[in-house]
Amino acid sequence: MAAELDDHRDRDGRAGAASDRRGFLGTVWGGMLGAGGLAGGLGRAASPSARADEASAGVDRRMIVRTERPLNLESPSAALDSFLTPVPEFFVRSHHGAPAIGLRPWEVVVEGLVERPLKLSLADLEAMASTTIPAVLQCAGNGRGLFRPRMPGLVWERGAVGHAEWAGVPLAALLERAGVRPEAAHVHFVGGDVPPTPKSPAFIRSIPVARAKAEDTLVALKMNGEPLPVLHGGPARVVVPGWGGDCWTKWIRRIVVAAEEASSFYMKTGYRIPRKPIPPGVAPDPADLVPVEWMNVKSLITWPGAGAALARGPQEVRGVAWTGEGHVVKVEVATVQDPTWREAELLDGPRQGSWRRFKLAWTPPAAGEYVLQARATDSKGEVQPEVSPWNKSGYLWNGYDRVPCTVS
């Protein structure tokens, strides 16, 4: 997620803090996330008021607080040590803060280059045939804090990612019912979140019609079998498996079929990446930037945790790996001290947009300091690089995942 955008949002978030806070608290708190433990804490300490807010919402206090207004929470790696990420431990990305939910009936409109514009209530959507899929949601800026040289913006490290089971209506079914006209080429998404100031741009994104019609692109109403929580885009959000979270519009209200890509700030300026790698620190030519779409291949060690103290003897290294187009076919693990790669066991079946867990038995040869590292390979032959190509906005970091630990 673009560094310059994050600065803009943070300034606007502070300027509109009072109104954002009232609307946000009134719609989010009250157990929308489910029960969560409220002990301990990682990352930057939250203020007393923020801690009270999180407690009343059921937010797990082990979450790493990146910003409070709007709320941005990163998952600790231990939260990702399962096939499905528990909702209370699922990362939260907010641009303008959640909209007011429940003040009036929620409707989703399909309009633009269609033969039959639609206005659908939640009951209408729930009455349609539903599809359920497991899929990885990852912020485009996950790993921004690992790039060198650094750039400003939300300093996500490893945990702006999660894997959930999403259920809802295939977007293709809505487009078929509306009747997409032949000249249509893009589908724009407009969420219900309101910018905190008149000068702040609305968060509007678009995807090509072909991707919108893919069988796994959904308007999701449920997450891990429960109604979609407000913090995660409820009551309805877009799900685009394999694509970055910038394309997964939350709180969806309008779906606009158009001939052109969205002309919004968040489409034409933000969430764009160089077609080809550029040297670190170099500003790219805007003409050479393309929208962030498919994720790249990536792995994450979930156990041991960073800084873990381990006893001598056999250990199990665990983690998860995913990619954008295709699926993960191999994960390898080594240590920096002994860079001999060993292939890990993959635990889950291959599926587009989903992650696969891996594990490897590892016996440290002696007491001392170690750095475990992992790399993944996908079905298109892409291999996770040691260092991710630099870009000025800190998008799509996928360098080797490295975790230090001590054996004694």
Summary of the structure (lengths in Angstrom):
residues: 408
radius of gyration: 21.0
end to end distance: 40.0
largest distance: 69.9
contacts: 1396
relative contact order: 0.15
helix: 19%
strand: 32%
